[in-house]
Amino acid sequence: MRTPLNWFSPLPAHRTDIANYTARVLPALIEEGPVTLWSDLNADHTALRGAEVRQFHGLDLPWPPLNYQSPSIYQVGNDGRFHRQIVEVALRQPGVLVLHDLGVHDLLRFYCLEGDGPGKEAYIQLVRRYAGNLAAQEARETLKGERPVEDVVPRYPMFEWLTTGAWGVIVHNPENLDRVAASTRAPVWAAPLPYWPQDRLHPVQPPRAAPQGRRRLLLFGFLHSANRRLQPILEALATFPRRDELELTLAGEYPDAEAMPRHLQEMGLSEIVHVRGFLSEGDLRAELDAADLVLNLRWPSLGEASGTLLRVWDHARPALVTRTAFYATLPEEVVAFVDPKDEQAELHRHFSRLLDEPAYYARMGEAGRAYLERHHTAEAFARGLRAFREEAAAFGRIAYPEKWGESIARRHLARLPATTHPAMIRRLSEVIEGCYPLQ
Amino acid sequence: MRIAIATTQVPFVQGGAEIHAQSLQHALEQAGHEAEIVAIPFKWYPPEQIMDHLLACRLLDLSESCGDRIDRVIGLKFPAYHVQHPHKTLWVLHQYRSAFDLWGLDDCDLAHFPQGREIAEAIRTTEDHLLQEAQGLYANSQNVAHRLERFCHRHAEPLYHPPRHADRIYTREAEDYLFFPSRLNALKRQSLVVKALAHTKEPVQVRFAGAPEGPEIMQQLLDLAERYRVSDRITWMGRVSDAEMLEGYARSRGVIFTPVDEDYGYITLEAFLAHKPVITCTDSGGPLEFVRHRENGWVADPTAESLALGLDELWREKAWTREAGERAHQTYHELNINWPHVISKLLA
């Protein structure tokens, strides 16, 4: 039976790679059954052919069909601008979370502290519940301005806030599987990050045959986060002795864009770094085809899998990645690693080798493309998702009992004196366990 | 024996279930037992409350009272029938229908909440598990037994009981009206009868006895009758006394009862005791356990046109209608519907 699928996600008109992810898998999802894309953000989505696109506001949704159809799929990333409303729904109607970032602490702060969110105390309580008293204390200090947010957020990813109530969780980084699985009894699937369907892959362009002028480096995507390593890359380039044999294109969004030209001038990089800003799809493809090496570093890792790496492989281009998290699980022949402890020297080493042995990197690009086709097609993901939705629905039959006691404790026992809680909750837990078959 | 009747009570709401519990208590006392109704308050919104109330029931201890053992618990309604007791018999009036047969239909209240599916699943899972505790499992009708079989894979024997006024119901020579006693609401489907009147060829008159569930229901029915130009053939009696109700049955030409999937429906049995045939619908549930088409009543499709054929038949064929009423009365007595039989089963 072709089961309808409700898919909550930012959509390509929104500037986030998760929106691109949705666009990539959509054709394969549609092959499996009718798809409704739900987004709270208004935009022109006419490019998404074959799916019904519906906008929602807050919790004003048609609940009966959403209740009757198979569990909804919620795309969750760390950016509150794109995911707050989706999380609002997911917290109330359990379904399958696609956890694109293990670290969702920024999202939690956005959810609690911005607009009509539940507020500071709710934020502190959630941090206490899922990360403990010390974390709550530190979180409180960030609210008072006594501690930088950046000091707290990376140490407490806070994904448990979302995974404990879900009926299923999908991660695209196999390294995250165990941590997420420990946070929930719901099924967890480490699915290879899906790319376009096979017939939508980019026609491979041969690597540039011989050096003509400078070798071209490319850094693209959403570069706001310090873990994309923009500044260390610029520093490595500025201190590289043969830097005039290289050029770097910056494509995408990055912080403090207006100050960038002066910054590059001060670093002596104006001649070899080209700032392109956010590119159209066609222009970005041209940049990828023209690149000799793509810089795709992440440090520290936020536990994400990289859609940008799949794009690089799609163009059969080589990529530098940090030897950490998901990237560290990749075979040596498909990526070039950078040790984060010796980042500058490692970058220099790769820059030199690119200049001296370009064929080595060209072969790596081709191997990456083959790896993409083997593991990351959208069709494979869509097939796996069909089975996983059934697994999640089966878990849904015992999902509420799983959180029943906690739910009651939150809603009712909070009114009682704190000293009565442990015994009450123990008693409730025993009685609740008697109400359903233990797995 | 000391017997606790565990049931659920929505505070300040009285209906058939409360009457049922009282009747059972009376019958147990008549049989020489000590019986007490343990009514547990119930609230079903927001949906988490349903599970909280189930938990409340599970926390109660009905094994003894003031040091004296309670020998038996008879559970009637969800979630009260899930109280824990070593000797528990369930006589299920109905389950929490929104999680079972109403799930997927317009009338399902749970589906309108974001967490509706989660709670519905929880009710189904716990119900399935906890029903195993009962030593005996009975249903108040075949319809309810079918639901238990269909949704929980549990066999329940249907156990019919007499309506409250069984020994006071009488019959009189038929007058020119058909009688529809019930609260006025969407599930009882008085609106279908109003529409059917517009399709009748005979000058059929209908008396509706029962209070509306809200002023808007009454107005909707009045407007409907006006729109179909049948207002002059309808009498809205409103809430009636027991005596008026019994007279309504006794002097009618026949009884109309066309609900949507009724659990049991005293109306059918009361009509039969008053020697009156019953018109019902193919989707009316409980009445279909007793009404046999063209023998002791009429079973129409749930459309105005089909129902109109039955109304015309009862109106036109007076002799047949009288004979069908006699057969209906006979049907009742063939079914062995009496309290001693019920009590012997429940305490077996």
Interface residues (C-beta under 8 A of the other chain):
Chain A: L59 L61 W63 P64 L66 N67 Y68 V89 R92 Q93 P94 G396 R397 I398 A399 Y400 P401 W404 S407 I408 R411 H412 R427 L428 V431 I432 G434 C435 Y436 P437
Chain B: E48 M51 D52 L54 L55 R58 L59 H82 W103 G104 C108 L110 A111 H112 F113 P114 Q115 G116 R117 E118 I119 A120 E121 A122 R124 T125 T126 H129 L130
